[in-house]
Amino acid sequence: KIDKCVRSYQRARDAMGRLGVDEETLRNVYQQIQPNQLTINQEVTEENRYGQGSDRLAWFWRVNNGGDVREDLWMDEFYRVNWLKAKARWQRWEEELNLVQHEMGWTIGWFRHKMGEWDKRYQQATRLGHQAYAQWQVLLWERFVLNAENSFKDKMIMVS
């Protein structure tokens, strides 16, 4: 059905050209419809897919339809819905950013907690082997803390 509509549009566009519509109008207003402009809007099928922030409406959704008030009302509604979708997507990403920034701080806090646990075990250990293993664990968790702090620097929200 879509292919049939596209063929109908292309025939009408070609007829406009034969009737003398200037090339600039054909090129800028009544453009050729490309196959990549006919894909299904993936927001419907994959709401949280990667890369959706760079989606753009195909040119034919932005064409002024010659002042048809009924059509303008429909397009106003279309734009309103599209704007609300974009706003909701922005709010989801803002919330996700906030969560990730907190998770960075929580991760460092967890690493410090584990380092403290192993330090207590080191202090309480009575055998050299236990002390050596506990000291190795303290150093391991300390490396985790340092690596995370370096990786998350200027990106996280610290929670005490």
C-alpha positions in Angstrom: 0.0 0.0 0.0 2.8 2.4 0.8 4.6 1.6 -2.5 1.3 2.4 -4.3 1.0 5.8 -2.6 4.7 6.6 -3.3 4.2 5.7 -7.0 1.1 7.9 -7.1 3.0 10.8 -5.5 5.9 10.3 -7.9 3.5 10.4 -10.9 1.9 13.6 -9.6 5.3 15.1 -9.0 6.4 14.2 -12.5 3.1 15.7 -13.9 3.8 18.9 -12.0 7.2 19.1 -13.7 5.7 18.5 -17.1 3.1 21.3 -16.4 5.8 23.8 -15.8 6.4 23.9 -12.0 9.8 25.4 -11.6 12.7 23.1 -10.7 13.4 24.8 -7.4 9.9 24.1 -6.1 10.2 20.5 -7.1 13.6 20.2 -5.5 12.8 22.0 -2.3 9.1 21.5 -1.7 8.0 18.4 -3.6 11.2 16.3 -3.2 11.7 12.7 -4.4 10.7 10.2 -1.7 13.6 8.0 -0.8 13.2 4.5 0.5 15.0 5.3 3.8 12.3 7.9 4.5 9.6 5.2 4.4 10.9 3.1 7.3 8.7 2.4 10.3 9.2 4.8 13.1 11.3 2.7 15.5 10.1 4.6 18.5 6.9 2.5 18.2 8.7 -0.8 18.0 11.8 -0.1 20.2 11.0 2.7 22.6 14.4 2.8 24.3 16.7 1.9 21.4 20.2 3.3 21.1 20.5 6.4 18.9 17.0 7.6 18.8 17.9 11.1 19.8 19.2 11.7 16.3 16.0 10.7 14.6 14.5 13.3 12.3 11.2 13.6 10.7 11.1 12.9 6.9 10.8 16.1 4.8 7.2 15.3 3.8 6.1 15.7 7.4 7.4 19.3 7.4 5.7 20.5 4.2 3.2 23.3 4.4 0.1 21.9 2.7 -1.1 25.2 1.2 -3.2 26.5 3.9 -5.8 23.8 4.3 -7.1 24.6 7.8 -8.3 21.0 8.5 -4.9 19.6 7.4 -3.1 22.3 9.5 -5.0 21.2 12.6 -4.0 17.6 11.9 -0.4 18.7 11.4 -0.5 20.8 14.6 -1.6 17.7 16.4 1.1 15.6 14.7 3.8 18.1 15.7 2.4 18.3 19.3 2.5 14.6 19.7 6.0 14.5 18.1 7.2 17.2 20.5 5.7 15.4 23.5 7.5 12.2 22.5 10.8 14.1 22.2 10.2 15.8 25.6 9.5 12.4 27.2 12.6 10.9 25.6 14.7 13.8 27.0 13.2 13.4 30.5 13.9 9.6 30.4 17.5 10.3 29.4 17.8 13.0 32.1 16.6 10.6 34.7 18.9 7.9 33.4 21.9 10.3 33.6 21.0 11.2 37.2 20.8 7.5 38.1 24.1 6.6 36.4 25.8 9.5 38.2 24.5 8.3 41.5 25.5 4.7 40.7 29.0 5.8 40.1 29.2 7.2 43.6 27.5 4.1 45.1 30.0 1.9 43.3 32.9 3.7 44.8 31.2 3.6 48.2 30.8 -0.2 47.8 34.4 -0.6 46.9 35.5 1.4 50.0 33.1 -0.7 52.1 34.7 -4.0 50.9 38.2 -2.5 51.4 37.2 -1.7 55.0 35.8 -5.2 55.6 39.1 -6.8 54.4 41.1 -4.3 56.4 39.2 -5.5 59.6 39.8 -9.1 58.6 43.5 -8.3 58.2 43.6 -6.7 61.7 41.8 -9.7 63.2 43.8 -12.4 61.3 46.0 -14.6 63.5 47.8 -16.6 60.8 50.2 -15.2 58.3 48.5 -16.8 55.3 45.2 -15.2 56.3 46.9 -11.8 56.8 48.6 -12.0 53.5 45.3 -12.9 51.7 43.4 -10.1 53.5 46.1 -7.6 52.7 46.0 -8.7 49.0 42.2 -8.1 49.1 42.6 -4.7 50.7 45.0 -3.7 47.9 42.7 -5.1 45.3 39.7 -3.1 46.6 41.8 0.0 46.9 42.8 -0.4 43.2 39.1 -0.6 42.4 38.4 2.6 44.3 41.3 4.4 42.6 40.4 3.2 39.2 36.7 4.1 39.6 37.5 7.5 41.0 39.8 8.2 38.0 37.2 6.9 35.6 34.2 8.7 37.1 36.0 12.0 37.9 33.8 15.0 37.1 30.9 12.6 36.1 29.4 11.4 39.3 27.3 12.7 42.2 29.0 11.8 45.5 26.6 10.5 48.2 27.8 10.1 51.7 
